[in-house]
Amino acid sequence: MKNNKERQLKISILRFDPHIKGDKPRMESYEIEEAPGMTLFIALNDIRQHHDASLKFDFVCRAGICGSCAMIINGKPDLACRTLTKKLPAEITLAPLPVFELIGDLSVFTGNWMRGLNERLEAWVHEQEEIDFNRLEQRMEPELADEIYELDRCIECGCCVAGCGTIQMREEFVGAVGLNKIARYQLDPRDKRTDRDYYELIGDEDGVFGCMTLLGCEDVCPKDLPLQSKIAYLRRKMLEIGLKSDTHSC
Amino acid sequence: MKITYTDVLVIGGGLAGLRTATGVKARGHDVIVLSLVPPKRSHSAAAQGGMQASLANSVMGQGDNEDIHFEDTIKGSDWGADQKVVRMFVNTAPKAIRELAAWGVPWSRVKRGDRQAIINAEKVTISEQDEAHGLITARDFGGTKKWRTCYTSDGTGHSMLYAMDNKAHEQKIEVQERMEAIALIHENKRCYGAIVRNLMTGELTAYVAKATTIATGGYGRIYSVSTNAVICEGMGQAIALETGVATLGNMEAIQFHPTAIVPVGILTTEGCRGDGGVLRDVDGYRFMPDYEPEKKELASRDVVSRRMIEHMRKGKGVSSRYGDHLWLDITLLGREHIEKNLREVKEICEKFLGIDPAEEWIPVRPTQHYSMGGIRTKLTGESQTLKGLYACGEAACWDMHGFNRLGGNSVSETVVAGMLVAEYIADYCDDKASSVDISSQTIESFMDQEKEKIESLLNHKKGEDAYQLRESMEKIMMEKVGIFRNGADLESAVIELQALYERSHNIEVKRSKSRAANPALVNAYRTQRMIKIALTAAYGALLRTESRGAHSREDYPERNDKDWLKRTIMSWPATTNKANTNTSKSLPDVSYEDLNIEEMELPPGFRGYGKDMTIKHPTSIIRQKQVEKIQENNNQQGLDRFKAQNKFMPYENLLPEKYRGRNERLTERFNDDDDEVKGIDNEK
């Protein structure tokens, strides 16, 4: 490793504490010295410890696994904990994710939003029969299990919501995170819901037909989920159901 | 004063807490879960490699059952575990994993036919049977005789936690996020809930409950480098300790995982070695076979970690600006395997190290990983000394891990303990005697105390900087209470921590005075408590003059069963209830709880690593003879393994009735007409 002089980073952060009366959103800048291997997790903790103890942000696993630390980094939503400062210019701008309720500074309340979404989409396995857990488990094709896992990897970080054009105009839009959940359960034979049931949940403009196919979600997903192809697939499926019910009603 | 009443208060929204909540809710009790973070972000999500359950579906797990899982766990614990608890655990683990499968976890499955694998650095072909096709598969992990660790790629904890949280949503379980329990409400050795701080608004609320459950995980963050999430600060153990009534067990039992990346300490799963990865030194030499010819890289975690340090001390480490490290080589597994089964590891290597682990070796070093110690409980998960307080998962010392936990047994414990403890709690709440009989005056006095503490932290003038105290504590733990320990270092660690503890009474929240969301205030009150937790660990380690599992004393290298086959029990009775006054003493009270050798199914013996340095307990020899005699009788009578086990150490009646059934396996199929084989236990 080379022993070059470290860069001086200028980190500008959108500050606002809604709990303080009269507080106004503003940009505040901090200068810190870059260190080898420095991530935004390290940089932000450094700022809190040495410059401003009131700075609010969220980290939990700090390993890119839990999805707590999504924020807007130089204009793009991403996970702060695994963003190395050396991959960024010396001037860095940080802002909280839009859409979600602001707790303060970079900290947003993704939890209540995601829970609301989960409840709305009933994002759980709808079983029909009681299962005896002493007996051998239900079999599943290995490839199918892998395919479900692929979609199960979503960490509800909110990047796709922040990167979504539709949701800016349509507040109730379920976003890629919601559509991905439906795609996941639609694949899963343990969930006894039918396509018609899913249609009831996402067969409208707040669901799969609202998506304008700008695909910001796919660009910013830190887990590289196949959001584009899954939304397209769901749309075809839901369209089939929609068309069928139309003929019925005519 | 705001008071919220519920039947069961669960503090912690990870796997253990959520499973406890679903269990008590299913029994008809109201429950509120408090979580620092959205539950899906809990540290359970970071468990990568897998969950142990003896399903024996894969050909490499053939012949596995509860008996072998039991033996592995006891040996892994270096005989520190409670053998009855381990029996309860191994019998429930297959049920837990099957329940999770039904709830949506996409467990990786057995695929019939041949596949390539790497074992002991050589390519081998494994042929899976037709009849196992589509059942849950397993990988190899350290310290196990069979391939028993079930997984979803290397995102096992994530998948489990998501399925569990979704189940909680289905059951409409109330989860309150960004809520922190900062004190337990208790009177006359009975717990009545907690004083809870809203981390967004700063509001304090008293939660009053028949039963309070702590499921807040471990205390890894008392070290400066840990694989743990930043929220694993031991606050559950701390608020239990601060009651002065509840006790903590084996706080010195702290596990170091062999392979965390350097310097940031993020975990790369044991699955890397389980799947065939090897450890290499500065010369690229694979050194583990020299130290542990039989298990090599797949010896128990404590053993591998020590061998790595030993090897680095011989000058075989790779030096870097962050100190020495070794290499984890998974290149031999091939890109396809890594991208399918070790994808989190791959992402971590790419993002944090800028390397491709299919091409390059990973810099690793043993790093703090798991807390075997915790809130000491009975078999039921209830505190031994504070009625109505329960604990489960990593927060507890239940005690199924003794002095070293096996990889894959932690997420397994969280779910199993949640299942079992939920039943015991529900029984307790069913009983009229658990009705809440506490005056609002008492509740108010707890509330006032906490308010006062917060005010004094905010109002101190020229006080101590909590960040500095915390940094000093973390450094002491790193340097003096690490993998290899010795009397001199431990003694100075305790003295220095005591000094920090004294100074911590005078912490001042500097430069950030908000009573609402205020990270500096949170750091201040947590630092005070963390120093106490650090003291219990360091002091316990100083007093334990032997080496057992992860507790390794250079000055006492023997495992001393004669004097130390016992748990360290600590409490911290306050001399005064006033906060932040300098009147409380700076060390916990210590006592010891003997392990009962006469009841052990597996009497203390040699673990099989290095050379046997055990100082034997006289009773061990007597019990060994008894066990051999029972074995002989069992053989003569031709008892099946269940009846045979029962002769050594009956445990089934300790389990909640609904979990007493036997577990079906391909080789142990249920015959639907035969109740006994099916495992319906009609006995009481």
Contacts between the chains, C-beta under 8 A, distances in Angstrom:
chain1	res1	chain2	res2	distance
A	1	B	320	7.6
A	1	B	321	6.1
A	17	B	514	7.1
A	17	B	516	7.6
A	17	B	517	7.1
A	19	B	200	7.7
A	19	B	201	6.6
A	19	B	202	7.8
A	19	B	514	6.8
A	19	B	516	3.7
A	19	B	517	6.2
A	20	B	514	6.6
A	20	B	516	7.6
A	36	B	321	7.0
A	37	B	263	6.4
A	37	B	264	6.9
A	37	B	352	7.5
A	39	B	264	7.7
A	39	B	352	7.3
A	48	B	519	6.3
A	48	B	520	7.7
A	49	B	467	5.0
A	52	B	511	7.1
A	52	B	512	7.6
A	53	B	467	8.0
A	53	B	509	7.5
A	53	B	510	6.2
A	53	B	511	4.7
A	53	B	512	3.9
A	53	B	519	7.0
A	53	B	520	3.7
A	54	B	511	7.0
A	54	B	512	3.7
A	54	B	514	6.4
A	54	B	518	6.5
A	54	B	519	7.2
A	54	B	520	6.4
A	55	B	519	7.1
A	56	B	517	5.7
A	56	B	519	6.1
A	58	B	37	7.5
A	59	B	230	5.6
A	60	B	37	5.4
A	60	B	41	4.8
A	60	B	42	7.7
A	60	B	43	7.3
A	60	B	229	4.8
A	60	B	230	6.3
A	60	B	231	5.7
A	61	B	41	7.5
A	61	B	43	7.0
A	61	B	45	6.8
A	61	B	46	5.0
A	61	B	229	4.7
A	61	B	230	8.0
A	62	B	229	7.2
A	62	B	230	6.1
A	62	B	264	7.7
A	62	B	266	7.5
A	63	B	46	6.5
A	63	B	266	4.4
A	63	B	267	7.3
A	63	B	348	6.2
A	63	B	352	7.8
A	64	B	347	6.2
A	64	B	348	6.7
A	64	B	351	5.9
A	64	B	352	8.0
A	65	B	45	5.8
A	65	B	46	5.2
A	65	B	155	7.8
A	65	B	158	6.7
A	65	B	344	6.6
A	66	B	37	7.8
A	66	B	40	7.7
A	66	B	41	4.2
A	66	B	42	7.8
A	66	B	45	5.2
A	66	B	46	6.9
A	66	B	229	7.0
A	67	B	40	7.6
A	67	B	41	6.3
A	68	B	37	6.4
A	68	B	38	7.8
A	68	B	41	4.9
A	82	B	348	7.9
A	82	B	351	4.1
A	82	B	352	6.3
A	84	B	351	7.4
A	84	B	352	7.5
A	84	B	354	7.5
A	103	B	178	7.7
A	103	B	200	5.3
A	103	B	517	5.8
A	104	B	200	8.0
A	104	B	516	8.0
A	104	B	517	4.9
A	107	B	517	7.1
A	109	B	177	7.8
A	109	B	178	7.7
A	109	B	200	7.5
A	110	B	38	6.4
A	111	B	37	7.4
A	111	B	38	3.2
A	111	B	39	8.0
A	111	B	41	7.9
A	111	B	177	4.4
A	111	B	178	7.5
A	112	B	177	7.1
A	114	B	38	6.6
A	114	B	40	7.4
A	115	B	38	7.6
A	115	B	169	6.7
A	115	B	175	7.5
A	118	B	166	6.6
A	118	B	169	5.1
A	119	B	169	5.8
A	122	B	170	7.5
A	123	B	166	5.7
A	123	B	169	7.2
A	124	B	103	7.6
A	124	B	104	6.9
A	124	B	166	4.0
A	124	B	167	6.1
A	124	B	169	6.1
A	124	B	170	4.3
A	125	B	102	7.1
A	125	B	103	5.9
A	125	B	104	4.3
A	125	B	163	7.7
A	125	B	166	7.5
A	127	B	102	6.3
A	131	B	98	7.4
A	131	B	99	7.7
A	131	B	102	4.7
A	133	B	94	7.9
A	133	B	95	4.2
A	133	B	96	7.9
A	133	B	98	4.4
A	133	B	99	5.0
A	133	B	102	7.5
A	134	B	95	6.4
A	134	B	98	8.0
A	134	B	661	4.2
A	134	B	662	6.4
A	134	B	663	5.8
A	134	B	664	6.0
A	134	B	670	7.6
A	134	B	678	7.7
A	134	B	679	5.9
A	135	B	98	7.7
A	135	B	664	4.9
A	135	B	670	6.5
A	136	B	135	6.6
A	136	B	664	5.2
A	136	B	665	7.5
A	136	B	666	7.4
A	137	B	55	7.9
A	137	B	97	7.7
A	137	B	98	4.7
A	137	B	101	4.7
A	137	B	102	7.7
A	137	B	107	8.0
A	137	B	135	6.3
A	137	B	136	5.9
A	138	B	101	7.0
A	138	B	102	7.3
A	139	B	109	7.5
A	139	B	133	7.1
A	139	B	134	3.1
A	139	B	135	6.0
A	140	B	106	7.7
A	140	B	107	8.0
A	140	B	109	5.5
A	140	B	134	5.5
A	141	B	109	7.1
A	141	B	134	6.1
A	142	B	108	7.0
A	142	B	109	4.0
A	142	B	110	7.0
A	142	B	111	4.3
A	142	B	133	8.0
A	142	B	134	7.0
A	142	B	137	7.7
A	145	B	106	4.6
A	145	B	107	6.5
A	145	B	108	6.0
A	145	B	109	4.8
A	145	B	152	7.8
A	146	B	106	7.6
A	146	B	108	7.2
A	146	B	153	8.0
A	146	B	340	7.3
A	148	B	106	4.0
A	149	B	106	4.3
A	149	B	108	7.6
A	149	B	152	5.0
A	149	B	153	6.0
A	149	B	155	7.3
A	149	B	159	6.7
A	152	B	106	5.7
A	152	B	152	7.3
A	152	B	155	7.9
A	152	B	158	7.8
A	152	B	159	5.5
A	152	B	162	6.5
A	153	B	155	6.2
A	153	B	158	7.3
A	155	B	40	7.8
A	155	B	45	7.9
A	155	B	158	7.3
A	156	B	38	7.5
A	156	B	40	5.9
A	188	B	104	6.8
A	188	B	106	7.7
A	190	B	101	8.0
A	190	B	102	6.6
A	190	B	104	6.4
A	191	B	104	7.6
